Amino acid sequence: MKTLFKIWISLVLIIIMGFLIWFPTGNQIKGCMTTSMFHVELCPKSKDYVPLNQISKNIQNAIILTEDASFYQHSGFDEEGIQHCYEKMKEKKRIVCGGSTITQQLAKNMFLTRHKNFLRKGVEALITFKIEDTLTKREILEKYLNIVQFGTDIYGVKQAAQFYFKKQPSQINVTEAAFLAMLLPNPEKYSQSFFKKNLTKFARKRIGRIVKTMYRFGRIDAATYESAIGSIDYFLKGGSALAHMQEYKEKLAAEAELNEDLLTDAEFKNELSKEEELLLEDSVGVDEIEEVEIDNTKNVGN
């Protein structure tokens, strides 16, 4: 028995020593590396790396509000998210939650694999503490945006901006940013709207909610909000709702000139108002104008 006990203790000590040797250091977290999850090169010197000050605020705001609204307030863990995850695990009797905060997702992407178990979640928590202790919030967000997956073999905001919109990350507008944020829970599935050049009902509603949330929490002004909402059904096709509106105005004016019963100003505005209302209802849905259903917007950071 004593021999078996000594062997068991020795194995435990070896495992602990191996873990301590493997556990990432501050220099590893700050330095250049190839991520474990998707084998992405994470290095400021790499061709696809983009500093945070060259990433559109629209992207930053859309992703923080949808993925981790309290990012700038917490220390790596969202207490409400943990409680929600715990309840789901009790119900399902298995690991069903991913890394809920941006720091947890960064920890997972940098150093772990897709395999889920309680041991991995524990290691993820320890790495999350280490990352929060090593990097500033801006550095965490910058690294995250440079490795997060936006589609099949599309990693980081530079690849995403160029692939979907043929733009630099600094040029992404509100609607495009909402589209990129919409992809994150399941980028390989949700990116199908792009290839079809037609948003699914889910994608349309989700993008509308994200834009509405950006407006509600002061990330965009009213004019930008209205423009973004109006462009939802058209931005993937290279057009815009504003262009559609202008064409409609010109069509009404031309018809009025040819018609002996010219529309009065009031009638013209009434017809245009009806068209605008239909366009907004079709692009977002009346229920989306009334209520935002994003879970992560209770405690919003700056």
CORTA-V603936 format. One line per field, one symbol per residue. phi: phi as a letter, one per 30 degrees, with the letter a starting at -180 (. if undefined). psi: psi as a letter, one per 30 degrees, with the letter a starting at -180 (. if undefined). burial: b if it has 9 or more other C-alpha atoms within 8 Angstrom, else e. Layout:
phi=???
psi=???
burial=???
This chain:
phi=.dddddddddddddddddddddedcdddddddacdddbhcdcaedddcdbdddcceeddedddddccadcedcdcjbcedddddddddddddiadbccddcdddddedddbbbddcaddddddeddddeddddccddddddddedcbddcldibbiddddddddbhbdedcddddddddddddedaddddddedddhaddeddddddddddddddecidbddddddddddcedbddcicaddddddddedddddddddcdcdddeddddddddddddddddddbjeddddbccddccdbcdd
psi=eeeeeeeeeeeeeeeeeeeeeekkleeeefaklkleeghkjjkfflfgkklefgkkfeeeeeeeeeeifgefelhfkjeeeeeeeeeeeeefgljgkajeleeeeeeeeefaafkkleeeeeeeeeeeeeeefelleeeeeeeefffkkgajgjklfeeeeeeefhllfffkaeeeeeeeeefeeieeefffeeffhkkleeeeeeeeeeeeeeeeggflleeeeeeeeffeffffggaleeeeeeeeeeeeeeeeefkeikkleeeeeeeeeeeeeeeeeeeekefffekkgkfggejkl.
burial=eeeeeeeeeeeeeeeeeeeeeeeeebebbeebebbbbeebbbbeeeeebbebeebbebbbbbbbbbbbbbbeeeebbbeebbeebeebbeeeeebeeeebbbbbbbbbbbbbeeeeeeebbeebbebbbbbbebbebebbbbbbbbbbbbbeebbbbbbbbbeeeeebbeebebbbbbbbbbbbeebbebbebbeeebbeeebbbbbbbbbbbbbeeeeeeeebbebbbbbbbbbbeebbbbebbeebbeebeeebeeeeeeeeeeebeeebeeebeebbbebbbeebbeebebebbeebee
